[in-house]
Amino acid sequence: MNPATLSFLQIFAQRPQGLDLDPQLQRCLDQCRACGLDQLPLPGQGHTLQRWRVLAEVAGADLALAKLFEGHTDALAIIDECAASHLDITGSWGVWAAEPPSARVRIVARDGHQVRLQGRKAWCSGALQLDCALVTAWDEQQCPQLVAVRLDQPSLRTFEQGWQAVGMASTASVDVQLDACQGQLVGSSGEYLSRPGFWHGGAGIAACWYGAAQALGGYLLEHCERRADPHALAHLGAVDAALAGARAALRETAAWIDEQPERDAQLPVRRLRAQVEDAADRVLRHVGRALGATPLCRNSHFARLSADLPVFMRQSHAERDLAELGRQLPGAAHREWPL
């Protein structure tokens, strides 16, 4: 390749990309709220599986919408669990709790429930579409403290160049700068991580993965119902087995949470997320190999799910999460493994 061509390609590859915001996404979330779809059963109160079924259904329709919808419903559950009755919970909410070393928010002043925040927050899904967010900020004890923040403040700035994803593009998980931004405390210092609902919320993410995988599997099922294709049938069998295992894990974990809602759910939820992630990976592989390029090129719903699901699943930390699951098993596996 000659130097001139190489230079052009390098410049082209580094060109700025605008955010691919879908105006329908915010309207759909508002419609979900208007019709009361966001009033889900709270986790651990006897109807956890029903809650996850709604998350799965939304994810099967649109994963970008599910990302914002799950964050909104998780925020409502957190506010209830932390007994933050002083908050006005109208509007759409997100939960911004990522804590990379390069982006950390601090509490710099406080007056009762009122605080001021300073710093940068990363991976803020829906920052350009939501009304409010629950943000983790570091307090004087160097513990993460949850703070409710309205997003229409002039002291809050978004950085659009921080989100270059193709899958999940319209969720706009950008960086946000907070400069003496006002907020209200939610719960006590460290409660966000220590409360039982932290892991209940993590399991809800797995329900979203399952819903998208199930929808993709449905396309393969329809294909096999229309034509006799032994290779596609083999792929369908593999998809059915993967989904059946994930479905059983979701039901078992939901029952576990409802039976003992105050117990630490980290072990069963880590196991659940690993099982559903593995199943979704297998569904993506088998459906793609069975159906080829046609639905990727001619079916917008199939194409969006296929692009969005791998990005959404990277909320998992892959082998790091599996290693953490493994570290928890010595001393516990003898209770968990027997049939």
Secondary structure, 3 states (H helix, E strand, C coil): CCHHHHHHHHHHHCCCCCCCCCHHHHHHHHHHHHCCCCCCCCCCCCCHHHHHHHHHHHHHHCHHHHHHHHHHHHHHHHHHHCCCCCCCCCCCEEEECCCCCCCCEEEEEEECCEEEEEEEEEEECCCCCCCEEEEEEECCCCCEEEEEEECCCCCEEEEHHHCCCCCCHHHCCEEEEEEEEEEEEECCCCHHHHCCHHHHHHHHHHHHHHHHHHHHHHHHHHHHHHCCCHHHHHHHHHHHHHHHHHHHHHHHHHHHHHHCCCCCCHHHHHHHHHHHHHHHHHHHHHHHHHHCCHHHHHCHHHHHHHHHHHHHHCCCCCHHHHHHHHHHCCCCHHHHCCC
